[in-house]
Amino acid sequence: MNGVDGYTPEVPLNFKGTKPKTHSIRITDKISFNPNHPFLRDFEFLSSLLDPTQHVAKQTIPSPNMLFLRGKNVAECYQDNEGKFISDLVQTYQDAIKAFYDKGCRYLQLDDTSWATFFSEEGVSGLKELGYSTEKLLAIFEYLLNESIKNKPEDMLITMHICRGNFRSTYFGSGGYEAAAETIFGRLKVDGLFLEYDDERSGGFDPLKYVTRSDLFIVLGLITSKSPELEPKEYIKSRIQEATKHIPLEQLRLSPQCGFASTEEGNILTEQEQWNKLKHVVEIAEEVWG
């Protein structure tokens, strides 16, 4: 995007048990969407390979909250003017969404690791160092996301994936959804939520009680993409059944908890093991939902 540059920070993201590349982004000037963005070309390439009557090409991009949290107040033009930064960020994403739609995209997913900041004491402590209370940043995140997608066309699906990190089968965040549940499940205007639920780091299903919309689908990430072992089918079915205490089965979906390659290094699985995982998801989904 215009006004955003890559750079090498002194400290990389804190993944557990491994060290990722020391690379990040910062805002150096007024931000705006670049109509020559390479993701648009990527989407066109993928679309050219598909029969649109049989398959839907899904595009994933970082959430606006990611840029807000990682790049805030670096450019001189945004110093002491958070409102202007937020306004430009919203416009940038509205322009991006329209650009993807004009290229034929009807399924867009916002990938977002920034929500994990609210889920642990370590994350909340980091927010305080940035000068934010939990309540203030939740309000900013809610506004940023809802305003960014508010002009989406009726025939476009926009979902959000909440991630706790996925690098070489490791992670950087832990904690359940409780601290942000009322905002995430009750006030965001996305069409669906992809949630990590593959181990105890993600907590239980109780926060799903805050879902207030019958048209919001919840995708349970019960199948891990971090290891090749296939989870017992009956165990996954029992977890899905447990979730129905809070959400009707028809609103639930099943997926891996995250992708297999958040970075080019990928997770510690072979290509065949990845295909096995995807086949496992499909088989269980067909048995549960028919």
Order of alpha helices (4+ residues) and beta strands (2+ residues): beta-beta-alpha-beta-alpha-alpha-beta-alpha-alpha-beta-alpha-beta-beta-alpha-beta-alpha
